[in-house]
């Protein structure tokens, strides 16, 4: 600890308080004392503390009463309850009311130290994220973007600048890095925030249908066109259109998109009416577009039209400092969803997460944590509950990592290929081909 974390020891036994003060001071904490729950409540109102270590049974105001008052004033302060074996039931009740954890007397000092370190780490992560949001400004809605690494701070500063403009944005980066989330942050912090935010995955729609999806069609334009349909450009009028995986467009569609970007007008498939559209474009690609241009698969004029402002998403392996914060966020999310009481990760489990390369980036981490939460048997996820793939050596061949990720996602989604494809960020057809290659699907 560079700056000493502050702890309040609350106990009506002066000898026990003195012992704990000596112990915790030796561990590097700045320790204050309170002899009753009422005094602890007053101290929390007077000064900011990082953690409270509190006995349950006290003469005037009990630990349970004090816990309620403290949490009402500041829910973020972790409170660790101390209790005798005979009052474990009360400690469990305290946990339900917001206590971080409880310990039975006589205290196991190794256990106490570990629980305090976990509680402090959790608090520090929350504080770092709060400071990041303050840096970006009170009115900047980050749309659940999590990270305090230098790479993410630079990214969010860029997003804050770009959002205020009308510039077309091209977001590049590997699959699973959060390109759609960044597009959403740009829209919801822009002057167009009250307009629609319309998304389309260009890789998920066949070439013959993509033109209709983008520009709309007239009744009878093709077989199955039983009525007029407005396209995504028209739906996004006054707002933002997010073109995900734009590199998957055919060259013919690229020409049509370029024309719309230049003229700001569309014509429905099978129609003649020219329709003006007021739309901001944000595009995304996980391929190297310059390499695609050299290979003749992407038009350079469209690239320069889209690439007015470029945002490169860092892969998770280049911002490992964010892994604990992301992992804890996903843990809390999935624990609530699955109605489980899980507080965090055991040190060995977090070590595994930090050492893994995460070829699937944040999406893969999210899926790994979801699986761990579903399989969890204790309050803390241990090493054995972290997916085995997350312990794989860093030089594991990419095709093996891909296979392991796909098979794990299929397991999590109970074989639902549509849901698995969505989580993996690929089309259902691509997933089918992969499974067929693995021998999972019939030939």
N, C-alpha and C positions, 0 to 999 in steps of 0.2 A: 504493500500500500504506500503510495507516494504521500498523499495527504491522509492523515489518520481518520478512519471512519469512526463516527460517534455512536456510542452505545449507552443506553440507560438500563441499569440493573435495578429492578423493582422487587424488593423483598423486605418483609418486616423483621427478618433475622439479621442483625448487624454483622454477626460473625460470617454468615454465608455471603453477605454483600462484600465484605472485606476480602474474602477468599477469591470471589469472582473478579473483583477489581484488580487484584494482584495478577491473576491468571490472564485476564483479557488485556491488561496493560502490557504484559510480557509478549503478547501476540501482536502488539502494535496498534491496538484500539485506544481511542480517547474515551474514558469511562466516566459517566455521571451516575449518581445513586438517588433512589427514591425509596422511602420506607413504607409507602402505601400507594394504592391505586389512585387516590385523589391527587397526590403530589405528582405522580407520573402524568396525569391528565393536564395539570397546570404547566408542567415542564414542556410538554409537546406543544402547547399553545404559545409558550414563550420563546421556544427555540426549535430549529430544525434538527432532527436526529436521524441517523441512518438505520438504526435497529433498536428494538426494545426486547429485553430478556426479562420476563415477568413471572413471578410466582402466582398461583391461583388463590391460595388461601391467605388473606390478610385481614386485619382486624376491622378497619373502617370500610374501605371500598375494595371489593375482591378483584382479582385479575380479570374475571369474566365481565364485570361491570365496566372496569377501566378499558378493556378491549373494545367494547361497544362504543364508548365515548371517543377513544383515540381513532378508531376506524371511521367514525362519523366525521371527525375533523380532518383527517388525512388518511384516506384508504391505502395510500402507497407505502406507508411505513410497515415493514415486516415486523411482526410480533411473534416471538418464540416463547411458548408457555412452559413453565417448570411446575411439576406436580409430583406429589407422593403417589406411590403405587395405589393407594386406596382411593384416589380421586381421578383415576384415568378417565372415567366416564365424563367428568367435567372437562377434561382436556380435549376429548373428542368433540364435545359440544362447542368448545372454543374454536376448534378447527372449522366447524360448520359456520361459525360466526366471523371467520376471516383470519384466524391465527395462521401464521406461516407453517409452524410445526410445533411439536411438544416433546419435552424430555422428562423422564422420570428421575426423581432423586433416590439415591445419590447419583449425581451426574456422571456420565461417561464423558471425559474431557475430549477424547478423540472424536466422538460423535458430535459433541457440542461445537467443536471447531469446524468440522465438515459442514454442519447445517448452517452455521453462521456465514461461512464462505459462500455457500450456495445462495443464501438469502441476499448477501451483499452483491454478488455477481448479477443476480436478477434485477436488483434495484439500480445498479450502475447501467445496465443495458437500457432500462426504461428511461433513465435520466439522459443518456447519450442521445436517444431518439427524440426526446423532448427538446433538447438543445438544438438538434438539427432542424426541427420544425420552427423553432424560434428564429434561427439564422435565416431561414427561407422566408420568414414573415408570417404574421398571424393569419393572413388571408390566403395563403398558398395551400391549396388542398392537394395533398400528395397521393390521394387515392390508394392508401394502403401500401405505398412504396416504403420498404424498410431497409435501412442501411446507414451506417455512420462511417464507413471506410472513406479514405480520401477520394477514391474513384467515384463513389456514390454521391459524395458531397459536391464534387465538380459536376457530375451529371445533373443533379437536381438544381444547381445554380444555372446551368445551361437551359434546363427546362423552364425555369422561372423567367429567364430572359426571352426565350423563344415564344412562350405562351402568349405574351402580350402583343405579338406581331401577327401578321396575316400570312407569313411566309410558309411556303410548302416545305415539309420536313421529310427527310428520309432517315429512318431508323434502321441500323444494321446490327447484326449480332447473331450468335448461335441460337439454336432452338432452346426455348426454356429460360431465356434470360429476362423476360418480362417486357418485350417490345410493345405489346398491346396495352400494358399497364401505363407505360410512359406516354403512349398516344393519348390515353384517357386523361392523364394528368395535364397534358398540354391543352386538351380541349376544355376541361373543367376549370382551368385557370385562365382561359382566354376570354376576350369580349364576346365570343360565341357560346359561352357556357350555358345560356338559356335555350340555345337551339339544339337540334338533335345531334347525337354522336352515333353515327351509323358505321357498322363494321362488315367487312366481307373478306373471306379467306379465298384468294384467287386460286389456290391449289386444291381447294375442296370442291370446285365446281367444274364440270366439263366445259371445254371450249365452246361448244354449241350453245350452252345455256348461259355462259358468263356474260355475253353481250346483252341478253335479255335481263339478267340480274342487275347489271350496271345501268342500262339505259331505259329499261322497260320495253313493253311491246304492245301492239294494237291487237284487238280481237281478230282472230283468224290469221295472224301473221305466220303461224306454223301449226302443225298438228298438235292439238292439246291446248292451244291458245284460245280458250273459250270466252275470255273477257280481257279488257284492257288491264294492263298491269303497270304500275309506276315502278321505276328502277331505283337503285340505291342512290344515284345522284339526285334524283328528284326528292327522295325521302330525306336526304341530308341537307336540303335547301335551307340556308340560313345557319347551318351548323358545320360539322366536320365529317368527312368521309375517310375512314381508315382502310387502306388497301393492304391487307396482310399478304405476305408471300407474293409480292408483285412480280418477282422474277419468274414465276411459273406461268405468266401470261404468254400466249402465242405471239409471234411477231405481228400477225394480222391484228390482234386485239391491242397490241402496243401502239400501232398506228392510230387506231380509233381513240384510244385513251389520250394520246398526245394531242390529237385534234381538239378534244374536249378541253384539255388543260390550256390550250392556246386561245380558243374561242369562247370558252365558258358557256357553251350551249350544246344541247344534245338533241337527238331525234330518236323516238322509239323505234324498235325493230318493226318493220312493216308499215311505218308511218311516214308522213312528210312534214308534219308540224315541227318547226324549230323552237325549242324550249330553252329559255335562258335559265342558268343555274348559278346560284351564289353559294359556293361550297369551298371550304378549306380542305386541302388534301394532305394527309399524312400517310406515307407509304412505309412498308417494312420489308426487309429481305434477310434471309439467313445465308444467302450465297454471296460470294464476292462478285459484285456486279461488273467490275472492270474486267474480271476474267471471263464473265459471261459475254461481255461486249466483244472481247478478242476472239471468243469462240463463235461469234455470229449469232448468239441466242438472245441478245438484248440490245436494243437500239441505243446508241450513244446520245441521240438528241432527246429521247425520253429520260434517260439517266440524268442529264444536266437540267432538264425541266423539273424533275423530282428532287434533285439534290441541291436545292437552294440553301437549306440548312441541314447539315449532317449530324446525327447523334449516333455514336457507337456504344452499344451496350457491352459492359465488361462481363466476361464469363465469371462464374462464381469462384473458380480457382484463382482468379486474380483479385478477389476481394474476400479472402478467407476471414478477415476480421468481422464480417457480417454474418458468418455462419451461426454463431451462438444466438444472435438476436433473431435471425430468421427461424432457426430451429425452435426456439422458445415460443415465438409467435404461432407457428404451425401447431406446436404441441397444445397450446391453450385453445386454439381453434378446434382441433380435432377431439380434444378431451371433452370440451363442452358438447360437441356434436354427438359424441358416443357416450355421454353421461358418465364420464370417468373422472375420478379425483387423482390427477397426476400433477406433480409440482415441477418436475424438471428432469434433467439428465444426470446420471452418475458420471463422475469425471472420466472414467474409461470409455463410456459411450460417447461423450462429447469429443474425446480424443480421436475416436474412430471417424466421426463426422468431419473433424478438422483435417485429417490426413488424407481423406479420399479426394479424388480429382473431380468428381461430379461432372461427367461428360454431358449429362442431361440438365445441368445447371439448377436454377431455383425450382423448376418444375420437378426434377428428380428428387431434390431434397424434400419438397413438400410430400411427395408420394412415399418416400422412405419414412418420414415422421408419422404419416397417417397409418402406415402398416405397423410401425412400432407401437403406436397408441392402441390400436386394435388388439395387439397381442400382449400388451402390458399386463403384468400381474402384481406390480408393486407401485408405491407412490412415486418412484423415480425410475426412469428407463435405464436399464443396465446394459452392459456390453452385449449380452446375448440377445437382447430384444432389438438391437439395431440390425437392420437387414444385413445378411452376410456379404452381399455385394459391396456394401459400404466399407468392408475391411479388405477389399481386393487390392493387390499390389498396384502401384502407380503405373507399371509398364504393361498392364493387362491389354491385350489387343483390342482395338476399338470395336471390331465386330462382335467380340465376346461380351463387352460391356453393353453394347446395343441390345444383344439378345437377352442378357440378364435383365435389363431395364424393361424391355417389352414383356417378357414373361412375368416379371413381378407385377407390372401394371395390369396384365390380364388376370392375375390372381386377385389383386385388390378389387378389381371391378367385377369379380365373379364371372369372367368370361364374356362380359358385355363388350363386343368389339367396337361399337360406336362410341361408348364412353371411354374405352381404352385409347382409341384413336384421338379423341378430343384431348385427353390428358397428355398424351405423347406429342401433340402438336403435328400429327400427320393425318393424311386422308385414310378413310376406311379401306380403300383399295390398296394403298401402300401397306397398311397393317396386314391385310389378307395375304399379300405377296410375301411379306416377311414370315408370317406364320407358316405359310406353305413351304418356304425354304427351310424352316426349322423342322419340318415334318409333323407339325401340329395340325395343319389343315389337310384334307384329302386332296390329291392331285386332280 
